[in-house]
Amino acid sequence: SSGINAEYGIIGRGFYDKMDVDNEELLREISRYNKTCSSGCSPGTHRLWGSSRLHLPCCWTCERCKVNTYNTETDSNFCTVCNVSLSSNENNTACVVTTELYAKYNETSFITVASGSSAGIVLVVIFGFIIMKHEARPVIKATDPGYLYMLLVGLLIGYPTAVMSLIKPSTRSCSMEYYSFVIFATMISTNLLYKCVKVYDIFAAAQNFEPPVFGRFFKTIGQALFNVIMLIITAILLIIDTFTGSGPGWTFVRSQQHEHGPWFLLCTGQQSVLLPMAIPTVAFALTLLLAFQMRSFPHNFRESLNIFCATFVVILCGVMFLAGYSYSAPQLKSFLRGIVLLVTSTAFLFSIFVPKVYILFFSKTTVEEERAAIKERVRKFSTMKQPAAVATAADAFSNLKKRPSTISEQ
């Protein structure tokens, strides 16, 4: 037929963001051939326009609300985000209470790590009093009491950090755990490196009968200054790591394994480069290298072996931690961090301090015998490295004692 009404029909009134349909039958009829008009969107969905919205404002598609968002209205343009403690139901029409999963205080994992950390702290305090009381003993003086005290302070930070990994994660708790861990790793690694450099420099110089290259650096003031500088650098790196990029190394996240499932509360470092860990990583690597090199120093073999074993355990734990952490189930990640810190701290405590406590209390040697044994080991080391020079010097000294009159006459 002719006329406008033969080619066009009135469906309803169109607006910029909606359309009031008066002729549903006509709408269904033309919808079979084109998409210039759309029907209403039900609750749990929202309208989504394409790039032609400015030209065809009445044409849209209905898209389901994203996970943990909801909508209770028809023809809504957006969905509302659920509260942080809630998640959306399966139809995305409401927010419901969802279980939060994290280590509880009465769980076996928490009790295990907390008990081990408490025992470790008690041992650290006991060993500190023992070292303080026996500072004059050769076995303590030869090791350097200042070095031992700094390691004990580091362990007093490391053991509580193991428990921090199991408390309810939050932005504050994750940041505290991360900062404590970095300070613990820095203090332990840099002081082990300091000790190795000191021993290596002193006895490497002794091979050539020369003074140590870093002699002044090894005094008490130098040691204190070294620790202060390392902590200042660590603090600067922590500040840079916190206020640049994605934030602190450990950040708080809420994770779901599947839609509408329980929330896992986690501290994760997947979005950070962990910049402050650069110092401990380099220090541990250098310590391992120097401790291995010191095996040629027989008088100090036991100390270098202890440092080597402790550092090797730490690096092994670190490799195992990094290898297993990313593939672990969310509920195991915090427990894994706590166990690694507990094992690491205990490895240092037993490999470095237990042998000294054993010598102090269970060895039958007296103080004089300890000093004589140390002098004998140093003498053997010197004669082994410089046999010809030492023999010549000994012969010359013997001749001087035998012929005093000849010397005086000359």
Summary of the structure (lengths in Angstrom):
residues: 410
radius of gyration: 35.9
end to end distance: 146.1
largest distance: 148.8
contacts: 1176
relative contact order: 0.09
helix: 61%
strand: 9%
